[in-house]
Amino acid sequence: QVQLVESGGGLVQPGGSLRLSCAASGSIFSIYDMGWYRQVPGKQRDMVAVITSGSRTNYADFVKGRFTISRDNAKKMVYLQMNSLKPEDTAVYYCNAPFVRTREFPDGRDYWGKGTLVTVSS
């Protein structure tokens, strides 16, 4: 069973920084793309940033220049460094790995973490 576990959320003042981490565990053969999404209650879940296994990145326009996604393939981890945070960045942030090959599912499956809350407020 694959698990994605996020950490690093919390309360931060506007203009501050946070670093989110996501650890993947389980009988994993390979993980391809990984990404971060966020959701505000009552709204759709939006892509924040994605990174390929070769570390190519793509960002939502609303975080470009402020957030940086990175990964450590050996540790099966993905990170999101968030700088210059704004109140509108307040959301639950979810880690996603859309195609993970495992012993149980060698054809690949999509996995999500349970989310970590980021609150930007003074």
Phi and psi in radians as a Rosetta constraint file:
Dihedral C 1 N 2 CA 2 C 2 CIRCULARHARMONIC -1.505 0.35
Dihedral N 2 CA 2 C 2 N 3 CIRCULARHARMONIC 2.387 0.35
Dihedral C 2 N 3 CA 3 C 3 CIRCULARHARMONIC -2.188 0.35
Dihedral N 3 CA 3 C 3 N 4 CIRCULARHARMONIC 2.417 0.35
Dihedral C 3 N 4 CA 4 C 4 CIRCULARHARMONIC -1.985 0.35
Dihedral N 4 CA 4 C 4 N 5 CIRCULARHARMONIC 2.141 0.35
Dihedral C 4 N 5 CA 5 C 5 CIRCULARHARMONIC -2.134 0.35
Dihedral N 5 CA 5 C 5 N 6 CIRCULARHARMONIC 2.062 0.35
Dihedral C 5 N 6 CA 6 C 6 CIRCULARHARMONIC -1.564 0.35
Dihedral N 6 CA 6 C 6 N 7 CIRCULARHARMONIC 2.688 0.35
Dihedral C 6 N 7 CA 7 C 7 CIRCULARHARMONIC -2.675 0.35
Dihedral N 7 CA 7 C 7 N 8 CIRCULARHARMONIC 2.864 0.35
Dihedral C 7 N 8 CA 8 C 8 CIRCULARHARMONIC 1.843 0.35
Dihedral N 8 CA 8 C 8 N 9 CIRCULARHARMONIC -0.094 0.35
Dihedral C 8 N 9 CA 9 C 9 CIRCULARHARMONIC -1.247 0.35
Dihedral N 9 CA 9 C 9 N 10 CIRCULARHARMONIC 2.985 0.35
Dihedral C 9 N 10 CA 10 C 10 CIRCULARHARMONIC 2.793 0.35
Dihedral N 10 CA 10 C 10 N 11 CIRCULARHARMONIC -2.901 0.35
Dihedral C 10 N 11 CA 11 C 11 CIRCULARHARMONIC -1.707 0.35
Dihedral N 11 CA 11 C 11 N 12 CIRCULARHARMONIC 2.295 0.35
Dihedral C 11 N 12 CA 12 C 12 CIRCULARHARMONIC -2.478 0.35
Dihedral N 12 CA 12 C 12 N 13 CIRCULARHARMONIC 2.612 0.35
Dihedral C 12 N 13 CA 13 C 13 CIRCULARHARMONIC -1.381 0.35
Dihedral N 13 CA 13 C 13 N 14 CIRCULARHARMONIC 2.688 0.35
Dihedral C 13 N 14 CA 14 C 14 CIRCULARHARMONIC -0.942 0.35
Dihedral N 14 CA 14 C 14 N 15 CIRCULARHARMONIC 2.386 0.35
Dihedral C 14 N 15 CA 15 C 15 CIRCULARHARMONIC 1.570 0.35
Dihedral N 15 CA 15 C 15 N 16 CIRCULARHARMONIC -0.167 0.35
Dihedral C 15 N 16 CA 16 C 16 CIRCULARHARMONIC -1.449 0.35
Dihedral N 16 CA 16 C 16 N 17 CIRCULARHARMONIC -3.067 0.35
Dihedral C 16 N 17 CA 17 C 17 CIRCULARHARMONIC -2.290 0.35
Dihedral N 17 CA 17 C 17 N 18 CIRCULARHARMONIC 2.659 0.35
Dihedral C 17 N 18 CA 18 C 18 CIRCULARHARMONIC -2.513 0.35
Dihedral N 18 CA 18 C 18 N 19 CIRCULARHARMONIC 2.674 0.35
Dihedral C 18 N 19 CA 19 C 19 CIRCULARHARMONIC -2.156 0.35
Dihedral N 19 CA 19 C 19 N 20 CIRCULARHARMONIC 2.076 0.35
Dihedral C 19 N 20 CA 20 C 20 CIRCULARHARMONIC -1.630 0.35
Dihedral N 20 CA 20 C 20 N 21 CIRCULARHARMONIC 2.546 0.35
Dihedral C 20 N 21 CA 21 C 21 CIRCULARHARMONIC -2.215 0.35
Dihedral N 21 CA 21 C 21 N 22 CIRCULARHARMONIC 2.631 0.35
Dihedral C 21 N 22 CA 22 C 22 CIRCULARHARMONIC -2.414 0.35
Dihedral N 22 CA 22 C 22 N 23 CIRCULARHARMONIC 2.160 0.35
Dihedral C 22 N 23 CA 23 C 23 CIRCULARHARMONIC -1.911 0.35
Dihedral N 23 CA 23 C 23 N 24 CIRCULARHARMONIC 2.258 0.35
Dihedral C 23 N 24 CA 24 C 24 CIRCULARHARMONIC -1.744 0.35
Dihedral N 24 CA 24 C 24 N 25 CIRCULARHARMONIC 2.372 0.35
Dihedral C 24 N 25 CA 25 C 25 CIRCULARHARMONIC -2.436 0.35
Dihedral N 25 CA 25 C 25 N 26 CIRCULARHARMONIC 2.813 0.35
Dihedral C 25 N 26 CA 26 C 26 CIRCULARHARMONIC 2.205 0.35
Dihedral N 26 CA 26 C 26 N 27 CIRCULARHARMONIC -3.066 0.35
Dihedral C 26 N 27 CA 27 C 27 CIRCULARHARMONIC -1.426 0.35
Dihedral N 27 CA 27 C 27 N 28 CIRCULARHARMONIC 1.292 0.35
Dihedral C 27 N 28 CA 28 C 28 CIRCULARHARMONIC -1.679 0.35
Dihedral N 28 CA 28 C 28 N 29 CIRCULARHARMONIC 2.202 0.35
Dihedral C 28 N 29 CA 29 C 29 CIRCULARHARMONIC -1.452 0.35
Dihedral N 29 CA 29 C 29 N 30 CIRCULARHARMONIC -0.824 0.35
Dihedral C 29 N 30 CA 30 C 30 CIRCULARHARMONIC -2.795 0.35
Dihedral N 30 CA 30 C 30 N 31 CIRCULARHARMONIC 2.589 0.35
Dihedral C 30 N 31 CA 31 C 31 CIRCULARHARMONIC -2.133 0.35
Dihedral N 31 CA 31 C 31 N 32 CIRCULARHARMONIC 2.309 0.35
Dihedral C 31 N 32 CA 32 C 32 CIRCULARHARMONIC -1.713 0.35
Dihedral N 32 CA 32 C 32 N 33 CIRCULARHARMONIC -2.006 0.35
Dihedral C 32 N 33 CA 33 C 33 CIRCULARHARMONIC -1.111 0.35
Dihedral N 33 CA 33 C 33 N 34 CIRCULARHARMONIC 2.613 0.35
Dihedral C 33 N 34 CA 34 C 34 CIRCULARHARMONIC -2.367 0.35
Dihedral N 34 CA 34 C 34 N 35 CIRCULARHARMONIC 2.698 0.35
Dihedral C 34 N 35 CA 35 C 35 CIRCULARHARMONIC -2.772 0.35
Dihedral N 35 CA 35 C 35 N 36 CIRCULARHARMONIC 2.962 0.35
Dihedral C 35 N 36 CA 36 C 36 CIRCULARHARMONIC -2.099 0.35
Dihedral N 36 CA 36 C 36 N 37 CIRCULARHARMONIC 2.380 0.35
Dihedral C 36 N 37 CA 37 C 37 CIRCULARHARMONIC -2.233 0.35
Dihedral N 37 CA 37 C 37 N 38 CIRCULARHARMONIC 2.835 0.35
Dihedral C 37 N 38 CA 38 C 38 CIRCULARHARMONIC -2.458 0.35
Dihedral N 38 CA 38 C 38 N 39 CIRCULARHARMONIC 2.704 0.35
Dihedral C 38 N 39 CA 39 C 39 CIRCULARHARMONIC -2.559 0.35
Dihedral N 39 CA 39 C 39 N 40 CIRCULARHARMONIC 2.335 0.35
Dihedral C 39 N 40 CA 40 C 40 CIRCULARHARMONIC -1.774 0.35
Dihedral N 40 CA 40 C 40 N 41 CIRCULARHARMONIC 2.422 0.35
Dihedral C 40 N 41 CA 41 C 41 CIRCULARHARMONIC -0.870 0.35
Dihedral N 41 CA 41 C 41 N 42 CIRCULARHARMONIC 2.296 0.35
Dihedral C 41 N 42 CA 42 C 42 CIRCULARHARMONIC 1.506 0.35
Dihedral N 42 CA 42 C 42 N 43 CIRCULARHARMONIC -0.043 0.35
Dihedral C 42 N 43 CA 43 C 43 CIRCULARHARMONIC -2.130 0.35
Dihedral N 43 CA 43 C 43 N 44 CIRCULARHARMONIC 2.909 0.35
Dihedral C 43 N 44 CA 44 C 44 CIRCULARHARMONIC -1.260 0.35
Dihedral N 44 CA 44 C 44 N 45 CIRCULARHARMONIC 2.800 0.35
Dihedral C 44 N 45 CA 45 C 45 CIRCULARHARMONIC -1.446 0.35
Dihedral N 45 CA 45 C 45 N 46 CIRCULARHARMONIC 2.228 0.35
Dihedral C 45 N 46 CA 46 C 46 CIRCULARHARMONIC -1.928 0.35
Dihedral N 46 CA 46 C 46 N 47 CIRCULARHARMONIC 2.502 0.35
Dihedral C 46 N 47 CA 47 C 47 CIRCULARHARMONIC -1.186 0.35
Dihedral N 47 CA 47 C 47 N 48 CIRCULARHARMONIC 2.349 0.35
Dihedral C 47 N 48 CA 48 C 48 CIRCULARHARMONIC -1.797 0.35
Dihedral N 48 CA 48 C 48 N 49 CIRCULARHARMONIC -0.929 0.35
Dihedral C 48 N 49 CA 49 C 49 CIRCULARHARMONIC -2.802 0.35
Dihedral N 49 CA 49 C 49 N 50 CIRCULARHARMONIC 2.542 0.35
Dihedral C 49 N 50 CA 50 C 50 CIRCULARHARMONIC -2.312 0.35
Dihedral N 50 CA 50 C 50 N 51 CIRCULARHARMONIC 2.692 0.35
Dihedral C 50 N 51 CA 51 C 51 CIRCULARHARMONIC -2.468 0.35
Dihedral N 51 CA 51 C 51 N 52 CIRCULARHARMONIC 2.352 0.35
Dihedral C 51 N 52 CA 52 C 52 CIRCULARHARMONIC -1.447 0.35
Dihedral N 52 CA 52 C 52 N 53 CIRCULARHARMONIC 3.014 0.35
Dihedral C 52 N 53 CA 53 C 53 CIRCULARHARMONIC -1.122 0.35
Dihedral N 53 CA 53 C 53 N 54 CIRCULARHARMONIC -0.396 0.35
Dihedral C 53 N 54 CA 54 C 54 CIRCULARHARMONIC -1.625 0.35
Dihedral N 54 CA 54 C 54 N 55 CIRCULARHARMONIC 0.177 0.35
Dihedral C 54 N 55 CA 55 C 55 CIRCULARHARMONIC 1.240 0.35
Dihedral N 55 CA 55 C 55 N 56 CIRCULARHARMONIC 0.422 0.35
Dihedral C 55 N 56 CA 56 C 56 CIRCULARHARMONIC -1.370 0.35
Dihedral N 56 CA 56 C 56 N 57 CIRCULARHARMONIC 2.442 0.35
Dihedral C 56 N 57 CA 57 C 57 CIRCULARHARMONIC -2.128 0.35
Dihedral N 57 CA 57 C 57 N 58 CIRCULARHARMONIC 2.733 0.35
Dihedral C 57 N 58 CA 58 C 58 CIRCULARHARMONIC -2.531 0.35
Dihedral N 58 CA 58 C 58 N 59 CIRCULARHARMONIC 2.395 0.35
Dihedral C 58 N 59 CA 59 C 59 CIRCULARHARMONIC -2.194 0.35
Dihedral N 59 CA 59 C 59 N 60 CIRCULARHARMONIC 2.596 0.35
Dihedral C 59 N 60 CA 60 C 60 CIRCULARHARMONIC -1.185 0.35
Dihedral N 60 CA 60 C 60 N 61 CIRCULARHARMONIC 2.578 0.35
Dihedral C 60 N 61 CA 61 C 61 CIRCULARHARMONIC -1.007 0.35
Dihedral N 61 CA 61 C 61 N 62 CIRCULARHARMONIC -0.576 0.35
Dihedral C 61 N 62 CA 62 C 62 CIRCULARHARMONIC -1.318 0.35
Dihedral N 62 CA 62 C 62 N 63 CIRCULARHARMONIC -0.064 0.35
Dihedral C 62 N 63 CA 63 C 63 CIRCULARHARMONIC -2.142 0.35
Dihedral N 63 CA 63 C 63 N 64 CIRCULARHARMONIC -0.071 0.35
Dihedral C 63 N 64 CA 64 C 64 CIRCULARHARMONIC -1.009 0.35
Dihedral N 64 CA 64 C 64 N 65 CIRCULARHARMONIC 2.323 0.35
Dihedral C 64 N 65 CA 65 C 65 CIRCULARHARMONIC 1.504 0.35
Dihedral N 65 CA 65 C 65 N 66 CIRCULARHARMONIC -0.191 0.35
Dihedral C 65 N 66 CA 66 C 66 CIRCULARHARMONIC -2.024 0.35
Dihedral N 66 CA 66 C 66 N 67 CIRCULARHARMONIC -0.636 0.35
Dihedral C 66 N 67 CA 67 C 67 CIRCULARHARMONIC -1.904 0.35
Dihedral N 67 CA 67 C 67 N 68 CIRCULARHARMONIC 2.599 0.35
Dihedral C 67 N 68 CA 68 C 68 CIRCULARHARMONIC -2.352 0.35
Dihedral N 68 CA 68 C 68 N 69 CIRCULARHARMONIC 2.196 0.35
Dihedral C 68 N 69 CA 69 C 69 CIRCULARHARMONIC -1.741 0.35
Dihedral N 69 CA 69 C 69 N 70 CIRCULARHARMONIC 2.477 0.35
Dihedral C 69 N 70 CA 70 C 70 CIRCULARHARMONIC -2.594 0.35
Dihedral N 70 CA 70 C 70 N 71 CIRCULARHARMONIC 2.934 0.35
Dihedral C 70 N 71 CA 71 C 71 CIRCULARHARMONIC -2.582 0.35
Dihedral N 71 CA 71 C 71 N 72 CIRCULARHARMONIC 2.747 0.35
Dihedral C 71 N 72 CA 72 C 72 CIRCULARHARMONIC -2.158 0.35
Dihedral N 72 CA 72 C 72 N 73 CIRCULARHARMONIC 1.770 0.35
Dihedral C 72 N 73 CA 73 C 73 CIRCULARHARMONIC -1.126 0.35
Dihedral N 73 CA 73 C 73 N 74 CIRCULARHARMONIC -0.630 0.35
Dihedral C 73 N 74 CA 74 C 74 CIRCULARHARMONIC -1.129 0.35
Dihedral N 74 CA 74 C 74 N 75 CIRCULARHARMONIC -0.632 0.35
Dihedral C 74 N 75 CA 75 C 75 CIRCULARHARMONIC -1.604 0.35
Dihedral N 75 CA 75 C 75 N 76 CIRCULARHARMONIC -0.080 0.35
Dihedral C 75 N 76 CA 76 C 76 CIRCULARHARMONIC 0.998 0.35
Dihedral N 76 CA 76 C 76 N 77 CIRCULARHARMONIC 0.852 0.35
Dihedral C 76 N 77 CA 77 C 77 CIRCULARHARMONIC -2.252 0.35
Dihedral N 77 CA 77 C 77 N 78 CIRCULARHARMONIC 2.635 0.35
Dihedral C 77 N 78 CA 78 C 78 CIRCULARHARMONIC -2.292 0.35
Dihedral N 78 CA 78 C 78 N 79 CIRCULARHARMONIC 2.545 0.35
Dihedral C 78 N 79 CA 79 C 79 CIRCULARHARMONIC -2.206 0.35
Dihedral N 79 CA 79 C 79 N 80 CIRCULARHARMONIC 2.730 0.35
Dihedral C 79 N 80 CA 80 C 80 CIRCULARHARMONIC -2.378 0.35
Dihedral N 80 CA 80 C 80 N 81 CIRCULARHARMONIC 1.877 0.35
Dihedral C 80 N 81 CA 81 C 81 CIRCULARHARMONIC -1.527 0.35
Dihedral N 81 CA 81 C 81 N 82 CIRCULARHARMONIC 2.106 0.35
Dihedral C 81 N 82 CA 82 C 82 CIRCULARHARMONIC -2.031 0.35
Dihedral N 82 CA 82 C 82 N 83 CIRCULARHARMONIC 2.026 0.35
Dihedral C 82 N 83 CA 83 C 83 CIRCULARHARMONIC -2.020 0.35
Dihedral N 83 CA 83 C 83 N 84 CIRCULARHARMONIC 2.864 0.35
Dihedral C 83 N 84 CA 84 C 84 CIRCULARHARMONIC 0.873 0.35
Dihedral N 84 CA 84 C 84 N 85 CIRCULARHARMONIC 0.836 0.35
Dihedral C 84 N 85 CA 85 C 85 CIRCULARHARMONIC -1.158 0.35
Dihedral N 85 CA 85 C 85 N 86 CIRCULARHARMONIC 2.537 0.35
Dihedral C 85 N 86 CA 86 C 86 CIRCULARHARMONIC -2.084 0.35
Dihedral N 86 CA 86 C 86 N 87 CIRCULARHARMONIC 2.721 0.35
Dihedral C 86 N 87 CA 87 C 87 CIRCULARHARMONIC -0.954 0.35
Dihedral N 87 CA 87 C 87 N 88 CIRCULARHARMONIC -0.575 0.35
Dihedral C 87 N 88 CA 88 C 88 CIRCULARHARMONIC -1.262 0.35
Dihedral N 88 CA 88 C 88 N 89 CIRCULARHARMONIC -0.117 0.35
Dihedral C 88 N 89 CA 89 C 89 CIRCULARHARMONIC -1.433 0.35
Dihedral N 89 CA 89 C 89 N 90 CIRCULARHARMONIC -0.101 0.35
Dihedral C 89 N 90 CA 90 C 90 CIRCULARHARMONIC -1.082 0.35
Dihedral N 90 CA 90 C 90 N 91 CIRCULARHARMONIC 2.169 0.35
Dihedral C 90 N 91 CA 91 C 91 CIRCULARHARMONIC -3.098 0.35
Dihedral N 91 CA 91 C 91 N 92 CIRCULARHARMONIC 2.981 0.35
Dihedral C 91 N 92 CA 92 C 92 CIRCULARHARMONIC -1.547 0.35
Dihedral N 92 CA 92 C 92 N 93 CIRCULARHARMONIC 2.224 0.35
Dihedral C 92 N 93 CA 93 C 93 CIRCULARHARMONIC -1.788 0.35
Dihedral N 93 CA 93 C 93 N 94 CIRCULARHARMONIC 2.246 0.35
Dihedral C 93 N 94 CA 94 C 94 CIRCULARHARMONIC -2.012 0.35
Dihedral N 94 CA 94 C 94 N 95 CIRCULARHARMONIC 2.452 0.35
Dihedral C 94 N 95 CA 95 C 95 CIRCULARHARMONIC -1.616 0.35
Dihedral N 95 CA 95 C 95 N 96 CIRCULARHARMONIC 2.441 0.35
Dihedral C 95 N 96 CA 96 C 96 CIRCULARHARMONIC -2.365 0.35
Dihedral N 96 CA 96 C 96 N 97 CIRCULARHARMONIC 2.429 0.35
Dihedral C 96 N 97 CA 97 C 97 CIRCULARHARMONIC -2.263 0.35
Dihedral N 97 CA 97 C 97 N 98 CIRCULARHARMONIC 1.748 0.35
Dihedral C 97 N 98 CA 98 C 98 CIRCULARHARMONIC -1.320 0.35
Dihedral N 98 CA 98 C 98 N 99 CIRCULARHARMONIC -0.258 0.35
Dihedral C 98 N 99 CA 99 C 99 CIRCULARHARMONIC -2.563 0.35
Dihedral N 99 CA 99 C 99 N 100 CIRCULARHARMONIC 1.724 0.35
Dihedral C 99 N 100 CA 100 C 100 CIRCULARHARMONIC -2.108 0.35
Dihedral N 100 CA 100 C 100 N 101 CIRCULARHARMONIC 2.160 0.35
Dihedral C 100 N 101 CA 101 C 101 CIRCULARHARMONIC -1.596 0.35
Dihedral N 101 CA 101 C 101 N 102 CIRCULARHARMONIC 2.266 0.35
Dihedral C 101 N 102 CA 102 C 102 CIRCULARHARMONIC -2.282 0.35
Dihedral N 102 CA 102 C 102 N 103 CIRCULARHARMONIC 3.009 0.35
Dihedral C 102 N 103 CA 103 C 103 CIRCULARHARMONIC -1.062 0.35
Dihedral N 103 CA 103 C 103 N 104 CIRCULARHARMONIC -0.675 0.35
Dihedral C 103 N 104 CA 104 C 104 CIRCULARHARMONIC -1.350 0.35
Dihedral N 104 CA 104 C 104 N 105 CIRCULARHARMONIC -0.632 0.35
Dihedral C 104 N 105 CA 105 C 105 CIRCULARHARMONIC -2.235 0.35
Dihedral N 105 CA 105 C 105 N 106 CIRCULARHARMONIC 1.348 0.35
Dihedral C 105 N 106 CA 106 C 106 CIRCULARHARMONIC -1.188 0.35
Dihedral N 106 CA 106 C 106 N 107 CIRCULARHARMONIC -0.254 0.35
Dihedral C 106 N 107 CA 107 C 107 CIRCULARHARMONIC -1.497 0.35
Dihedral N 107 CA 107 C 107 N 108 CIRCULARHARMONIC -0.078 0.35
Dihedral C 107 N 108 CA 108 C 108 CIRCULARHARMONIC 1.695 0.35
Dihedral N 108 CA 108 C 108 N 109 CIRCULARHARMONIC 2.490 0.35
Dihedral C 108 N 109 CA 109 C 109 CIRCULARHARMONIC -2.460 0.35
Dihedral N 109 CA 109 C 109 N 110 CIRCULARHARMONIC 2.819 0.35
Dihedral C 109 N 110 CA 110 C 110 CIRCULARHARMONIC -1.714 0.35
Dihedral N 110 CA 110 C 110 N 111 CIRCULARHARMONIC 2.265 0.35
Dihedral C 110 N 111 CA 111 C 111 CIRCULARHARMONIC -2.227 0.35
Dihedral N 111 CA 111 C 111 N 112 CIRCULARHARMONIC 2.570 0.35
Dihedral C 111 N 112 CA 112 C 112 CIRCULARHARMONIC -2.261 0.35
Dihedral N 112 CA 112 C 112 N 113 CIRCULARHARMONIC 2.566 0.35
Dihedral C 112 N 113 CA 113 C 113 CIRCULARHARMONIC -1.426 0.35
Dihedral N 113 CA 113 C 113 N 114 CIRCULARHARMONIC 3.090 0.35
Dihedral C 113 N 114 CA 114 C 114 CIRCULARHARMONIC -1.522 0.35
Dihedral N 114 CA 114 C 114 N 115 CIRCULARHARMONIC -0.186 0.35
Dihedral C 114 N 115 CA 115 C 115 CIRCULARHARMONIC 1.718 0.35
Dihedral N 115 CA 115 C 115 N 116 CIRCULARHARMONIC 2.706 0.35
Dihedral C 115 N 116 CA 116 C 116 CIRCULARHARMONIC -2.380 0.35
Dihedral N 116 CA 116 C 116 N 117 CIRCULARHARMONIC 2.367 0.35
Dihedral C 116 N 117 CA 117 C 117 CIRCULARHARMONIC -1.487 0.35
Dihedral N 117 CA 117 C 117 N 118 CIRCULARHARMONIC 2.262 0.35
Dihedral C 117 N 118 CA 118 C 118 CIRCULARHARMONIC -2.009 0.35
Dihedral N 118 CA 118 C 118 N 119 CIRCULARHARMONIC 2.157 0.35
Dihedral C 118 N 119 CA 119 C 119 CIRCULARHARMONIC -2.112 0.35
Dihedral N 119 CA 119 C 119 N 120 CIRCULARHARMONIC 2.133 0.35
Dihedral C 119 N 120 CA 120 C 120 CIRCULARHARMONIC -1.938 0.35
Dihedral N 120 CA 120 C 120 N 121 CIRCULARHARMONIC 1.914 0.35
Dihedral C 120 N 121 CA 121 C 121 CIRCULARHARMONIC -2.775 0.35
Dihedral N 121 CA 121 C 121 N 122 CIRCULARHARMONIC 2.594 0.35
